[in-house]
Each structure stands twice: as structure tokens, then as C-alpha cells.
């Protein structure tokens, strides 16, 4: 079955790979981005500031005017500003929380209203193991991702009666700009055993693709760690 899937935060390593895979799987994919420098993808991407409630509301209305029904929303938008808590700037904290957590709040709020009207749908929120493990120089990011996980669990309970699932995916270590603060990527992989991390990106995309499909039905409120590391 061909589904209509909305993916936020597609100007990223995971976002681009996931868009391309879902497109290759035959789905109609609608992507959004915030960065001015759009990474190469096989689909068209639309500018959206997920922190602006009215902008998100308008975007949702436009999408539903064209497609009538959205089968799955994937929230992948996220930012990271590496700094130790003792020297952190409040503006950076606020920006990270606004994008990573409030952005998920805004999109979930307006897309779920539409999904409720047709009594079905799927929401997949991309979180991080840093949300429960923490990380050096990543306190704001960890807090935001912990919030995404908690929000998803609460929303799963609210939407279950409407046949709408809400699940969380925590990717394993993937080399990208978000892991580029000092030794953050190295610190994140110390004192653990893991397989070859070159498979992590494809593993995450394959799993999310499976979650969006009709083969995964009736599973909600779960946190899936697609991680090759064993701490």
C-alpha cells in the first residue's frame, strides 16, 4: 500500500537517507527543513520553522488540502549546540528546547487532530539515547530528547482510542554534524562494545520504514533503541 508520509528535519544525515528510502519504497513523501543549505535528496523539501505554532498549523492545512489523509508523521527535526552546563548560554538552551521539544509538540498537536478525524494514523518521534544516558557537553540536548520520549508516551495513551500509534526511535551512533562537539562522539562510545557502526544508518532507516508500513499495527507507546552499542 502506498502511504503519504510527512518527515520533518530532512536536512540531516538521517533525514535525507530516510526520505530516499521511503521514496524508493514507493511512498508519497513530504519533507520539511529549516536550514538554507538543503542536502541532496530525491524529493522536494519545504521550508518550515517547527517552533512557530501558526506556521505549523498553516503547513498542516496545506498538506491535508492536497492529500486528504496523512498516514504517518515522522519528527526528525533537531539541533545540537555543544557546551558544558557551567559555561552554557541561556539562549542556546532555549533554542534547543524550542526546536527539539516544542517543535515536536507543535507538529504532533496539529497532525494528530487531523488523524483523529479519520480515526487512524502513525506518529514516529526520533529521540536519542542521550535522553536517558546524558552526555558531556549535551545537557540541553539530553533534556530535550528526554522530553520527546515522555511526550510520546503520554500522547500514545491519549491517541490509542483513535487508532493512532505514537512510538519513539533512538538511533545508534551515526557520524554526523550533531556529534561533532569536541570529543562528544568519542565519549559517547567509550566503555562499550559495539558492532561496526557503518550499518547504523541503514539499520535505523530500515526499522523506521518497517514502523511506517502496514506490517506494524497496534504497537504504541514504545521506545526502540536501534543501537549497536552495549554499555
N, C-alpha and C positions, 0 to 999 in steps of 0.2 A: 504494500500500500504506500502511495506517495503522500508524505506528510508535509505540512507547512511548518517550518521551524525558524524561530527568531533567536539569533545569537548576539549577545552584547559583548563588547570588548574584543573585537576581531582584529585589532591592530596589535596582535601579540603572537608569540610563538604557538601557544595552544589554540588561540582563536583562528588563526589562518589555517592551521592543519586540520582543525575540526570542521571548519567551513568547507574546505576542499573535499574532505572525506564524505561528509553528509551530502554534498552536491553529487559526488561520484556514486553515492548510494541511490541517487535518483530523487532526492527530496527537493522541494522548493525551499531555498534558504534565504532568509532576510537577515542581513548583518548590520550592526551599528558600530561606530567607532568615535573616538573623541580626538585622537591625535591628528595633526595636519599631515603627517607623513604616513600615508596608508600603505601597509605592506601588501605585496602582490598576492592576489587571490583570484580564484576562478569565478567569483560572484561579485555583484555590485554591493558596496557598503555605504551606509548612510550616516551622516554626522548626527550624533545625539549626545547631549550632556545629561547623563542619568541623574545628576544631582538636582536638576531643575524639574520640580513636580509638574508644572504646566507643560513643559516641553515633552516630557514622557507621556503625559495624558494625550497631547495632540498627536504624537507619533503613533500611539496605540490606536487612536481613532482612524488615522490614515491607513494603517495596516489592515484593520478589520473592514474598512470600506472597500478595500481591494480583494482581500482573501476570504472574508466572511468568517473563517474559522482558523485559529492557530492551534496546532496540535501540541507544540512543545516550546517552552521558553527556556533558554539556557543563559544564565547570568555568568559571564566570564570577565566583565569589566573590573579592572583593579589597578591600583597604583602602589608603589613602594618607595619610601624615602628613608634610606638607612641612616640612623643616628642613635646614639646612646641616649637613654632616658634623661640622664643628668644634664646633657647639653642639647636636648631636643627643643624645637621651636613649636609653640602652640599652633601656629598657622599650618605647619606640616601635619600635626596630629589631626586638626580639624579637616584638612583636605583629604587625608587618607580615610577617615571615618565617613566623610561625605560621599566619596566615590565608592569605597568598598562595601559599606554597610547601608547608608541611606540610598545609594543607587539601587541596591537590591530591593530595599523597601519600596521605592517608587515603582520599579518595573513589576514587581510581584503584585503590588496593590492594584494597578490598573489592568494588567493582563489577567489576573485571577478573577476580576469582576466579569470580564468577557467570557472566561472559561466557565464560570458559574452559570451563565445564561444558556449554555449548551450542555451543561452537566457533564463535562469531561475535559481532560487536558493534563499536561505534564509540565512540571517546573523542575529544572535541574540547576542548582546553585553550586558554582565552583568555589570551594573553600581552600583550606590548606592545613597540613599537619602542624604548622606553626600556630594555629589557633588553639591547640591544646598542649603543644610541646614548648611553645615560645621560641625565641631566638635572640642571639646577641645583636643589638642594633635594630631590632624589628619589633619593638613593643607595640607601637601603634598598629602595625600590620597584623600582629597576632591578635590584638583586641578586636580589630575589625572583622577578622575571619572567624573568631570565636562567636562574635555576634551573628554572623551569617549562618553559622551552624545552629545556634539557638533559635534564631528567627525561623529557619527552615523547619525545625522540629515542631515549633508552635503552629506554624502555618499548615503543616501536614495534618495536624489534628483538626484545624478549622475547616479544611477543604475536603477531608476524606468523604464526608457525606455527599459531596457534589461530584464524586468520582474523579477527583483531581489529585494526582500524586505530587509530592514535593520531596525531593531527595538531594543529598549533598555528595559531591565528589571531591576528594582531596588527592590531587596528583602527587606522584613521587617526585624526586628531584629531577628537574629539567633545566638544562643550561639555557638561561635567558637573561635579559636585562634586569629582571626583577630579583635575580640572585647575584647581582654584580657589586654589592656593597662590601668593599674590603675583602675580608676572609669569610663573609657570610656563607657562601656556598660551601666552602671547605669546612667551616664549623658545623654546618648542618649535616655533614657526612662523616664526622669523626665519631669514633666509638660505636660503629655499627657495621654490620655485614650486609652486602647487597650484591645483586646480580649486575651485569653490565647495564649501566644506566642509559645506554643508547636506545634501548627498547622502551623506555618510559613514556616518551611522547606518543608513540603508536599504541601502546597499551591503554593510555588514557583516552585517546580518540576512539579506539575500538570499543572500549567499555561504555563511553557516553553514547556512541552510536547504537549500541545494544539497548541502553536505557530508553532511548527515544523510540525504539521500534515497538511493534505490536507483540513482540515476543516477551516483553517485560510488562506485565499487567498486575495491578493490585499490590505492588510493593511501594511503601511510602514511609516517610519519616526516618530514613536510613542514612547513615554516613558511610560512604565507601572509600576506603583508603587504597588507592591504586598505586602502591609503593613497593619498590624492590628492596627497601632497606629494612633491616631487622635490628632494632636498638636493644 
